[in-house]
Amino acid sequence: MKFKKLLTIILTLIFIMNFSICYGISDEPEISAGSAVLIDSSTERILYSKDSDQKMYPASTTKILTAILTIENGNLDDVYTVPYEAISIIPSGYTVAALQVGEQLTVRQLLEVMLIHSANDAANVLAFYVSGSIDNFANLMNNKVAELGLKNTHFTNPSGQHDENHYSTAYDLAILMKYCMKNPTFRSLSNLKSCTIPATNKYEQRVFNTTNELLVYDNREVASNYYYQYAIAGKTGYTTQAKNCLVSVANRENLELICVVLSVGIYPNNLSAKFIDTKALFEFGYNNYTIRKLRDKNAIAEQIEIKNGTRETKNLDLLISDDISALISADDLDTTFSPEIEVEENLSAPISQGQIVGKITYTIDDIEYSSNLIASNSVKKSNSFNFVIQILLIILILYFLYKLLFSESIKRKKYYKKFR
């Protein structure tokens, strides 16, 4: 009997431990990055942070801004000739695509080789294509930085070439990546695993593979350590001063997360820590957070009465115009959330079916998730109400006529009395 009791206690403890692991927030991962952040792309909610506002050297992760500015200010089908000034200033040791002075390439080809191979010469050529010089392009970069409200970021070049005044933060880069991912062209380019530049007027065909091993799945032993099945985009970076850097995006079950790791060293056995850290952070996010639907589209949020509506239509259902989904932590999987419902003031007939008449809002962890409320049906203005208004107007007119006639009658009586 004692053995059975002991066994029961042990099994109970195991169950409780497993339950807490499954339904509670797990411990944050240990990472080697000097600075890192993990955010929900939709709400910008920070799920993990390690010195994410510390100014750091971003290395080639800079190229995500170069790419989006080129996409926004250029034409991917344009053919551009490589200028001497763009490639002559690249220091030895920096990654290049062997672009030649006078070589003609399309803007798309330059973007692909810049994002996939991290070619610094391609980044410089794109800067000349968009702005005519590195300095002018840097001004364009910093204008975009200011527009996005990135207060701890300043760029001096399009490639991430080391410069004391070229810096950013993990958080700023995450917000920048969120902005870039809204653009479908950038989204598709940053997901490419390889690219081919056909033979040009100056060089033979070139083939490049991505530097982002999160996207690569093949039979290589090393790649299998880095591949992450939910990764959809990313940009690597490295300089001696910046160390290893990675800005990446993953999507699982419609939960899109953005991860940034900066100043990352090398794990033992030559394993690249930037990929291992990133995978650990993504797994932390997906194991502890999920997208939960709070209300369905066209569900009834509330019913109200429109005072001046007809008897048949005055009871109005307020329908939720769109699905409401929220980012929920593992601790809140079974939590019931109550919304705030706002209805337009002085709402009266006539009202059209589908007309916006209010708003419903859920506030969770200081983040608002909302939808418009629309009328389920048309509300007609009541004729009886009009009739009452008309009667009141008639009574009011009769009253004023009476007062007018009565006062006139009194005046006449006074006049007759005076002259009798």
Secondary structure, DSSP 8 states (H G I E B T S, - for coil): -HHHHHHHHHHHHHHHHHHHHHHS---------SEEEEEETTT--EEEEESTTS-B--GGGGHHHHHHHHHHHS-TT-EEE--HHHHTT--TTS------TT-EEEHHHHHHHHHHH--HHHHHHHHHHHHSSHHHHHHHHHHHHHHTT-TT-B-SSSS----TT-BB-HHHHHHHHHHHHTSHHHHHHTT-SEEEE---SSS--EEEE-S-GGG--SS-HHHHHH--TTEEEEEEEEETTTEEEEEEEEEETTEEEEEEEEEE-B-GGG-BHHHHHHHHHHHHHHHHEEEEEEE-TT-EEEEEE-TTB-TTT-EEEEEESS-EEEEEEGGGTT-----EEEE-TT--S-B-TT-EEEEEEEEETTEEEEEEEEESS-B-B-HHHHHHHHHHHHHHHHHHHHHHHHHHHHHHHHHHHHH-
